[in-house]
């Protein structure tokens, strides 16, 4: 796909990078008694232009911060189509993944010849592998209607397909950089590949079911999708690209004739980045006859609502869940995600940090499945790359309820005492408080 000017594509693994002891020393040579310039790093939950809006009172504070997010090099055409949906869109985080979640669901329903969730679910993995490759909604739907075996290659799913448990076998991560305006500098974006295409499912896809002559009462059409995305809460900064991807996919599927002869319907819904809000939305979707719920955005929210979704015999399909332990979720084959596991992001993020020759790292994470899971994956990858365990400090903070800001004072104090040369912050919009706290405590940020 076309890359924007200035974008670099790289492929690397921790095994081929220099170890911490072999690379250049930090400002303190690891001595915690001396003042250190600290490099800031982030992950997908805070590596977005919207995160920069948290610092209007401290402009330029993010200058030089870098991190990773699951992101495929996006074509100018895809960005243009997104902007037709939302002209104000300034961030593409998980837009491709939400687009693909909707398209894969539509193709699976067409191939299954029904919108019955348990049957539809059996076709989802097969949509991504094993057949004739197609990369547009119109082309893929035409193949599905003809009964052809197909392998969808859309926006985020370019290499490999889904594994047996319904998640990507490979992924592309963007290394993103904030500039002096606290916005991402597209000219510095690099792409790092991760994962193994050989882990793509080998299970044969079920045979397509012809819908010729079948009545609406037999197929169950229309396909109803319900939103479980963060219109409010700590992840609200990610809502615009997520919903833009969904709306674009819906528009293109319906323009291509819909699914099973009917337009796909969308029932909006908020996950609130809050289990209680998400649970109410899920129950409303179930009552409204939704077959597939697109979301939740946060891994912890999906984990909280998944038992009820499974009990109701519905599908939960997230475009942005990355917690590694969701791979083992007891989902009865009804949970899928287009976002890759943090086992892959942990390696990619560690690669980025080791390329900078970090020697003493504090990792401050939101205390939930996403934050602590990615924290441990990064720490493990850093150690495998040669950084000693005693040079890595793991800290967490409790997310606050509602619009309250979390108390990060203890984590900030421990970071300052540890005197690292790098701080990785894993969280959502609320993680801005960690950076503000470090600055207030006198920690000197490298820009």
Number of C-alpha atoms within 10 A of each C-alpha: 11 9 13 14 10 12 16 16 14 11 13 16 16 22 12 9 17 17 22 23 13 10 15 14 14 20 15 17 13 18 14 15 10 11 15 22 17 23 21 22 24 26 24 24 25 25 30 27 20 19 21 24 17 17 18 11 8 13 14 17 22 26 21 20 23 23 26 28 24 29 24 23 21 17 13 13 11 15 17 12 15 25 16 13 17 17 11 10 14 15 20 20 25 28 30 30 29 31 26 25 27 27 25 26 25 31 29 27 28 30 33 27 26 25 27 19 20 17 16 24 25 17 23 25 29 29 28 30 25 20 15 13 18 18 14 16 23 16 13 28 25 17 20 24 20 15 18 16 21 22 22 27 22 22 21 25 23 17 19 22 28 27 22 17 20 23 24 29 25 25 26 25 24 25 27 27 25 24 20 15 17 25 22 26 18 16 13 15 20 19 23 24 21 21 20 14 16 12 15 23 23 14 12 12 20 16 13 19 16 17 20 9 6 11 12 14 9 11 19 14 21 20 26 20 23 25 24 30 30 27 21 18 19 25 22 19 23 30 19 22 24 26 23 25 28 25 20 22 24 23 14 15 23 18 12 16 15 22 26 28 16 13 19 20 16 17 15 16 22 25 29 25 27 20 18 13 18 24 22 14 23 27 15 15 24 18 10 12 14 24 24 28 28 27 30 31 28 29 22 21 25 25 19 16 21 23 15 14 24 18 10 15 18 25 28 27 28 28 28 29 25 30 25 21 15 23 19 8 15 13 20 13 16 25 25 26 27 29 27 27 26 25 21 25 30 23 24 30 30 24 25 21 23 21 15 15 22 27 27 26 26 25 26 27 27 24 17 19 19 24 26 21 22 29 24 17 20 25 24 18 24 28 18 16 21 18 22 16 14 9 17 21 17 17 20 21 21 13 20 12 12 12 10 10 16 17 15 23 15 13 21 25 13 15 24 19 11 19 23 30 27 26 26 23 26 27 29 27 22 22 25 20 18 23 20 17 18 21 15 11 14 9 20 16 21 16 16
